[in-house]
Amino acid sequence: MGAHDACGTSGHRGGGGRLETVSPEERLLRLGLVLPPLRPKAGNYLGYVRHGDLLFLSGQGADGHVGHVGAGRSIEEGRLAARDCMLNLLAQTRDALGSLDSVGRIIKILGFVACAPEFRDAPKVIDGASDLLHELFGPERGAHARSAIGASALPLGFTVEIEMVLSIED
């Protein structure tokens, strides 16, 4: 991927001399990523709530990623879990909005990492999700506020759980 691809353009000049823009849905295809089916809810809550031009997404774990980083799981395995959590959140986003192209901006993600008590690198783990958002939405729409928190246990034994808030562009 060229430098312009990460910034939201393909780097090819269109008919008017303008750079072609590449939508998040197109980038998803170019990266060879497929959004998973929606995960079943684990309790009495909504998967997402739209309020005005904001979409609040409930926390998502990722099947196949269980255990604690720093105690049997590496930082790289945690990063992959965070990326898969984000794919689940993006599937929820598409379900809510019909297309990732309707995302105006990622506002905030909150990431929890199941980890050993002495583990201090939760931000490195949650980078797996943040990096994916930058790849799909570019540096302006994909840059976000973030918290990365270590936890002693997460639902269903997940290694990572992430929630997200984004703005909607109609």
Stockholm file with secondary structure:
# STOCKHOLM 1.0

chainA/1-170         MGAHDACGTSGHRGGGGRLETVSPEERLLRLGLVLPPLRPKAGNYLGYVRHGDLLFLSGQGADGHVGHVGAGRSIEEGRLAARDCMLNLLAQTRDALGSLDSVGRIIKILGFVACAPEFRDAPKVIDGASDLLHELFGPERGAHARSAIGASALPLGFTVEIEMVLSIED
#=GR chainA/1-170 SS CCHHHHTTEEEEECTTSCEEECCHHHHHHHTTCCCCCCCCCSSSSCSEEEETTEEEEEEECCTTCBSEETBEECHHHHHHHHHHHHHHHHHHHHHHHSCGGGEEEEEEEEEEEEBCTTCCCHHHHHHHHHHHHHHHHHHHHSCCEEEEEEESCCGGGBSEEEEEEEEECC
#=GC SS_cons         CCHHHHTTEEEEECTTSCEEECCHHHHHHHTTCCCCCCCCCSSSSCSEEEETTEEEEEEECCTTCBSEETBEECHHHHHHHHHHHHHHHHHHHHHHHSCGGGEEEEEEEEEEEEBCTTCCCHHHHHHHHHHHHHHHHHHHHSCCEEEEEEESCCGGGBSEEEEEEEEECC
//
